[in-house]
Amino acid sequence: MEQIIMYPGEVSKDAVDWKATQGQHITAVVRNILVLGSGGREHALAWKLAQGEGAKVFIAPGNAGTAEVGTNVNLKVSDFEGIKQFCLANGITLVVVGPEQPLVDGIVDFFKQDEQLRTIRIIGPDSKGAQLEGSKAFAKEFMARNGIPTARCLTVNKDSLEQGVEFLKSLKAPYVLKADGLAAGKGVLILDSLEEAVTELNNMLGGKFGSASATVVIEEFLKGIECSVFVLTDSEHYVLLPEAKDYKRIGDGDTGLNTGGMGAVSPVPFCTPDFLQKVEGRIVKPTLQGLKADHVDYKGFIFLGLMNCGGDPYVIEYNVRMGDPETEAVMTRIEGDFADLLYACADGCLDKVHYAKSAKTAVTVMLVSGGYPEAYQKGKVMTGMNLLKDCVAFHAGTAFNAEGQVVTAGGRVIAVTAHGDSILEAREKAYINVEKIKFEGENHRHDIGFDLLQ
């Protein structure tokens, strides 16, 4: 089979479209890729992309772990002008946006409206599409308009507080309150008493989560078991990436405060072919049709936070990027050249690229700083990473100190992912390696995946 050899800056859309039409394979001598972000999700994305043919990966700003798979760049994800100059100076042909904030802030629009950037591929929705995550109220209205199954809800602000209280009275405990805007994963409260729910509704509208909770979505509680389904779409076509189940609570047995995620398992036993078929028919396809009807340019990931209620899927939330720590499990199960998939996504020919996923089970365990998700200290020296075996460690919140040592730099510090032929085997491998990593105040859950063994 003839190969098209592409060099830095020469990866044209026409070449990729021709390749897709002919079913031919691109061998890129160098494909310069920029991943935006600094967490475990971005380390996992960069790790997978770096395995691709000819891939040269840059991560902005990155962390101590991403430095092992690519080149860290001292740029903030909010510095659009700085990102532009870096892309132009380094022949970047693909930008992968890790976190949600730059998407909501319009980085895709910035690229598409700039004469010098519009030929550079970028993975992520435009700012209108990013409102699926940026505004809970927008997402709820979108689901209602497109007949997508979700919980009953009411959107309120200070002026409609009384209506909100009356709606709460019509619901049964527990009560769900969601800040409309982005609140760093902390804007959802699940409350057991009506009195507490009314108090917290007042607190949220009074600024508990800043401007993010100036509007609050009150939602009916859905009883079931959660899972995360990940869609990669080029607006016309889509593939389902490996699904996952994450663990939000800080303590074993799902106790304690909510966190950004303490671990994940992929695949999920209760995500049967029948359940996933329902997800595609009732959620994925109507979502893509709705986006198209709204003239949304969406080339990227759609994260479906779902509740499995007796075998039927309901949408809890949309996210417009990959999840964290789910990505740390999911990326290890994707087979083949992930960059090929993303280039095809950006070029609208996702249906022309082969995609496969491993039958192995991945279990991810997150190690966090003492005190997290409340106040915690940074700068704790980490050891033991050189002792790891049969696993991958994705750095979530790490940095280098002045002596060149790896130190903690966040609440969630490092995620250990291991594979096995079963959840039990993958769990055992992961936890053997978790015990090797040491830093002052280290904490982790001991029961990731245990509930799925029952």
C-alpha positions in Angstrom: 0.0 0.0 0.0 1.3 3.4 -1.0 2.2 5.7 1.9 1.9 9.5 2.0 4.9 10.9 3.9 4.1 14.2 5.6 6.6 16.6 7.1 6.2 19.3 9.7 3.7 21.9 8.5 2.8 19.9 5.5 -0.2 18.0 6.9 -2.9 19.4 4.7 -6.6 18.7 5.0 -6.6 17.7 1.3 -3.9 15.1 2.0 -5.8 13.6 4.9 -9.2 13.6 3.0 -7.5 11.9 0.0 -5.9 9.3 2.3 -9.3 8.6 3.9 -11.0 8.3 0.5 -8.4 5.9 -0.7 -8.2 4.0 2.6 -4.5 4.6 2.7 -2.3 5.1 5.7 -0.3 8.2 6.6 3.2 7.8 7.9 4.1 11.2 9.3 7.8 11.8 9.7 6.9 14.3 12.4 3.4 15.3 13.6 3.7 18.2 16.0 0.9 18.0 18.6 0.2 20.4 21.4 -1.8 19.1 24.4 -3.2 21.9 26.6 -3.4 21.2 30.4 -1.5 20.1 33.4 -3.3 17.2 35.0 -3.6 13.4 34.9 -5.9 13.6 31.9 -3.4 15.5 29.9 -0.6 13.2 30.9 -2.7 10.2 29.7 -3.5 12.0 26.4 0.1 12.9 25.8 1.3 9.4 26.7 -1.1 7.8 24.2 -0.4 10.4 21.5 3.4 10.0 21.9 3.1 6.4 20.9 1.9 7.4 17.4 4.0 7.3 14.3 6.2 10.4 14.1 4.5 12.1 16.9 6.3 14.9 18.7 4.2 16.0 21.6 4.3 19.3 23.5 2.3 19.9 26.7 1.3 23.3 28.0 2.0 23.7 30.9 2.3 20.0 31.7 3.8 18.5 34.9 6.6 16.3 36.0 5.1 13.3 34.4 4.3 14.8 31.0 8.0 15.8 30.8 8.7 12.1 30.3 6.6 11.7 27.2 7.0 15.1 25.6 8.2 18.6 26.0 6.6 20.9 28.6 5.9 24.4 27.5 5.6 27.3 30.0 2.2 28.6 28.8 -1.1 28.9 30.6 -4.2 27.4 28.9 -5.8 30.9 29.1 -3.0 32.5 27.2 -4.5 32.3 23.7 -2.1 34.7 22.1 0.9 32.9 23.6 -0.5 29.5 22.4 -0.9 31.1 18.9 2.7 32.2 18.7 4.0 28.8 20.0 1.9 26.9 17.4 3.2 29.1 14.5 6.8 28.9 15.7 6.8 25.1 16.1 4.7 23.9 13.2 1.9 22.5 15.3 -0.6 20.6 13.2 -3.0 19.4 16.0 -4.1 21.0 19.3 -5.8 18.8 21.9 -7.6 20.8 24.5 -7.6 19.0 27.8 -9.7 21.1 30.3 -13.1 22.7 29.9 -12.3 26.3 30.8 -10.5 27.3 27.6 -13.2 25.6 25.5 -15.9 27.6 27.3 -13.7 30.7 26.9 -13.7 30.2 23.1 -10.3 28.8 22.2 -11.7 26.9 19.2 -13.4 30.1 18.0 -10.1 31.9 18.4 -8.3 29.4 16.2 -11.1 29.4 13.5 -11.3 33.2 13.3 -7.6 33.7 13.0 -6.2 33.7 9.5 -2.9 32.2 10.7 -4.4 29.5 12.8 -7.4 28.3 10.9 -5.5 25.6 9.1 -4.3 24.1 12.4 -6.6 21.3 13.6 -8.0 21.7 17.1 -10.0 19.1 19.1 -12.9 20.6 21.0 -16.2 22.3 20.4 -16.7 26.0 19.7 -17.9 28.2 22.6 -21.6 27.5 21.8 -21.1 23.8 22.0 -19.0 24.1 25.1 -22.1 25.5 26.9 -23.2 21.9 27.3 -20.7 21.9 30.2 -20.4 25.6 30.8 -24.1 26.0 31.7 -26.2 23.3 33.4 -29.3 25.3 32.5 -28.3 25.3 28.8 -27.7 21.6 28.9 -31.0 20.9 30.5 -32.9 23.0 27.9 -30.9 21.3 25.1 -31.9 17.8 26.5 -35.6 18.8 26.8 -35.6 20.2 23.3 -34.1 17.1 21.9 -36.0 14.5 23.9 -32.9 13.2 25.7 -33.8 11.3 28.9 -32.7 13.2 32.1 -34.0 14.1 35.6 -36.9 16.6 36.1 -35.5 19.9 37.1 -36.2 23.6 37.6 -33.7 26.5 37.0 -33.8 29.3 39.5 -32.1 32.6 40.5 -32.6 35.0 43.3 -35.7 36.4 41.8 -37.3 33.0 41.6 -36.2 31.6 44.9 -39.7 31.0 46.1 -40.5 28.9 43.1 -37.4 26.9 43.8 -38.4 26.2 47.3 -41.9 25.0 46.2 -40.2 22.7 43.6 -38.0 21.2 46.3 -41.1 20.5 48.3 -42.5 18.6 45.4 -39.5 16.3 45.3 -38.5 13.3 47.5 -35.2 13.2 49.3 -32.3 13.3 48.5 -32.3 16.7 46.8 -29.8 17.7 44.1 -28.6 21.3 43.6 -26.2 22.2 40.7 -24.4 25.4 40.2 -25.2 26.5 36.6 -21.6 27.5 35.8 -18.2 25.9 36.1 -17.3 25.4 39.7 -14.1 23.2 39.5 -16.1 20.0 40.0 -17.5 21.2 43.4 -20.8 22.8 42.3 -23.1 19.8 42.9 -24.7 19.2 46.2 -26.8 16.1 47.2 -28.7 16.8 50.4 -30.8 14.4 52.6 -33.2 16.9 54.2 -35.6 19.5 52.8 -34.4 22.0 55.4 -30.8 21.5 54.4 -31.7 21.8 50.7 -33.5 25.1 51.2 -30.5 26.5 53.3 -28.0 25.5 50.7 -30.1 26.8 47.8 -30.0 30.2 49.6 -26.2 29.9 50.1 -25.6 29.0 46.5 -27.7 31.9 45.2 -25.9 34.1 47.7 -22.5 33.3 46.2 -21.3 30.1 47.7 -19.7 29.2 44.4 -19.2 32.7 43.2 -20.8 33.7 39.9 -21.1 30.0 39.0 -24.1 29.6 41.3 -25.9 32.9 40.5 -28.2 30.4 38.8 -29.0 27.0 40.2 -30.5 23.9 38.7 -32.7 22.0 41.2 -32.9 18.4 40.0 -34.9 15.3 40.9 -32.6 12.6 42.3 -32.1 9.6 40.0 -31.6 6.2 41.8 -29.2 3.9 40.0 -25.5 3.4 39.4 -23.3 5.9 37.5 -21.0 5.4 34.6 -19.2 7.6 32.1 -19.5 7.1 28.3 -17.1 8.9 26.0 -18.0 9.9 22.5 -15.5 11.2 19.9 -17.3 13.0 17.1 -16.5 15.0 13.9 -20.1 16.4 13.9 -21.2 13.8 11.3 -19.7 10.6 12.6 -18.8 9.3 16.0 -17.0 6.4 17.8 -17.7 5.3 21.4 -14.4 5.2 23.3 -14.1 2.8 26.3 -16.6 3.6 29.0 -15.6 3.9 32.7 -16.9 4.2 36.2 -15.3 6.7 38.5 -15.3 7.1 42.3 -16.0 10.7 43.5 -16.0 10.4 47.3 -12.8 10.8 49.3 -13.4 7.8 51.6 -13.8 4.0 51.2 -17.3 2.9 50.7 -18.2 6.2 49.0 -18.0 8.2 52.2 -16.9 11.7 52.9 -16.6 14.7 50.7 -16.8 14.8 46.9 -13.5 15.1 45.0 -12.4 15.5 41.4 -12.2 11.6 41.3 -10.4 9.0 43.4 -10.1 6.2 40.8 -11.8 4.5 37.8 -12.5 1.2 36.2 -12.9 0.4 32.5 -14.8 -1.5 31.1 -17.9 -1.3 33.3 -19.7 -4.7 33.8 -23.2 -3.2 33.8 -22.5 -1.3 30.6 -23.8 -4.3 28.5 -24.2 -4.2 24.7 -27.9 -3.7 25.2 -27.3 -0.7 27.6 -24.8 0.9 25.2 -27.2 0.4 22.3 -29.8 2.4 24.3 -27.2 5.0 25.0 -26.5 5.4 21.3 -30.1 5.4 20.2 -31.6 7.6 23.0 -28.7 9.9 23.8 -25.7 10.0 21.4 -27.6 10.3 18.2 -30.2 12.8 19.4 -27.3 14.8 20.9 -25.5 15.0 17.6 -28.7 15.8 15.7 -29.4 18.6 18.2 -26.0 20.1 17.9 -26.3 20.0 14.1 -29.7 21.6 14.2 -28.2 24.4 16.4 -25.4 24.9 13.9 -22.7 23.9 16.5 -19.2 23.1 15.2 -18.3 20.2 17.3 -15.2 18.2 16.6 -14.1 16.6 19.9 -15.1 14.6 22.9 -18.5 14.4 24.5 -18.4 13.0 28.0 -21.8 11.6 29.0 -22.2 11.3 32.7 -25.0 8.7 32.9 -27.2 7.0 35.5 -28.2 3.4 34.8 -31.7 3.2 36.2 -32.9 -0.4 35.9 -31.1 -0.8 32.6 -32.2 2.6 31.1 -29.7 5.4 30.7 -30.4 9.0 31.9 -28.0 11.9 31.4 -26.8 13.4 34.7 -24.5 15.9 32.9 -22.6 16.6 29.7 -18.9 17.4 29.7 -17.1 18.7 26.6 -13.8 17.0 27.2 -12.5 13.7 28.6 -13.0 12.9 32.2 -10.4 12.8 35.0 -9.5 10.2 36.3 -11.4 8.2 33.7 -9.0 9.2 30.9 -6.1 7.5 32.9 -8.0 4.2 32.5 -9.5 4.7 29.1 -6.3 5.7 27.2 -4.6 2.5 28.2 -7.4 0.5 26.5 -7.3 2.3 23.2 -5.4 0.3 20.6 -3.5 1.7 17.6 -2.5 5.2 16.7 -4.7 7.6 18.7 -3.3 10.6 16.7 -4.7 9.1 13.5 -8.2 9.1 15.2 -7.9 12.7 16.3 -6.6 14.0 12.9 -9.5 12.2 11.2 -11.9 13.7 13.7 -10.6 17.2 13.0 -10.9 16.6 9.3 -14.4 15.1 9.3 -13.5 11.6 8.2 -13.7 9.8 11.5 -15.6 7.0 9.8 -12.6 6.1 7.6 -10.2 5.3 10.5 -9.9 1.9 12.2 -10.5 2.0 15.9 -10.2 -0.9 18.4 -10.1 -1.2 22.2 -8.4 -3.8 24.4 -10.5 -6.5 26.0 -8.3 -6.1 29.2 -9.7 -4.4 32.3 -8.0 -1.2 33.6 -8.1 -0.1 37.2 -6.9 3.4 38.2 -6.2 4.4 41.8 -5.6 8.1 42.6 -3.1 9.1 45.3 -3.9 12.5 46.8 -2.4 15.0 49.2 -3.3 14.8 52.9 -6.3 17.0 53.7 -7.7 16.9 50.1 -10.4 17.9 49.0 -10.1 20.6 51.7 -6.8 22.4 52.5 -3.6 20.6 51.7 0.1 21.3 51.5 2.2 21.2 48.3 5.9 20.6 47.7 6.2 17.2 49.4 9.0 15.1 47.9 7.8 11.9 46.1 9.7 8.6 45.9 9.2 5.1 44.6 8.1 5.8 41.0 11.2 4.0 39.8 10.0 0.8 41.5 6.7 0.5 39.6 6.1 -2.5 37.5 3.2 -3.7 35.2 1.4 -0.4 35.5 1.4 3.2 34.2 1.6 6.2 36.6 -0.1 9.3 35.3 0.9 12.5 37.1 -2.0 14.7 38.1 -0.5 17.3 40.4 3.3 17.2 40.3 6.2 19.5 39.6 10.0 19.6 39.9 11.6 21.5 42.9 14.8 23.5 42.7 16.8 20.3 43.2 15.1 18.5 40.4 13.1 16.2 42.6 9.5 15.3 41.8 7.2 17.0 44.4 3.4 17.3 45.0 1.8 20.3 43.4 -1.9 19.6 43.7 -4.7 17.8 45.6 -4.8 14.8 43.3 -1.2 13.9 42.8 -0.7 10.7 40.8 -2.9 8.0 39.3 -1.7 4.4 39.0 -3.3 2.3 36.3 -2.9 -1.4 35.8 -4.4 -4.0 33.4 -5.7 -7.5 34.0 -7.9 -10.1 32.6 -10.4 -9.2 35.3 -11.2 -6.4 37.8 -9.7 -8.5 40.6 -6.4 -9.0 38.7 -6.1 -5.4 37.7 -6.9 -4.2 41.2 -4.2 -6.4 42.7 -1.6 -5.1 40.3 -2.6 -1.4 40.8 -2.6 -1.6 44.6 0.8 -3.4 44.7 2.2 -0.4 42.9 0.3 2.2 44.8 2.1 1.0 48.0 5.5 1.8 46.4 4.8 5.5 46.0 5.6 7.5 49.1 5.1 11.2 50.0 4.2 12.9 53.3 0.4 12.9 53.9 -0.3 10.5 51.0 -3.9 9.2 51.0 -5.9 6.9 48.6 -9.0 4.8 48.6 -8.6 1.1 49.1 -11.8 -0.1 47.4 -11.6 1.1 43.8 -13.5 -1.5 41.7 -14.5 -3.5 44.7 -18.2 -2.8 44.3 -18.1 -4.2 40.8 -16.8 -7.6 42.1 -20.1 -8.2 43.9 
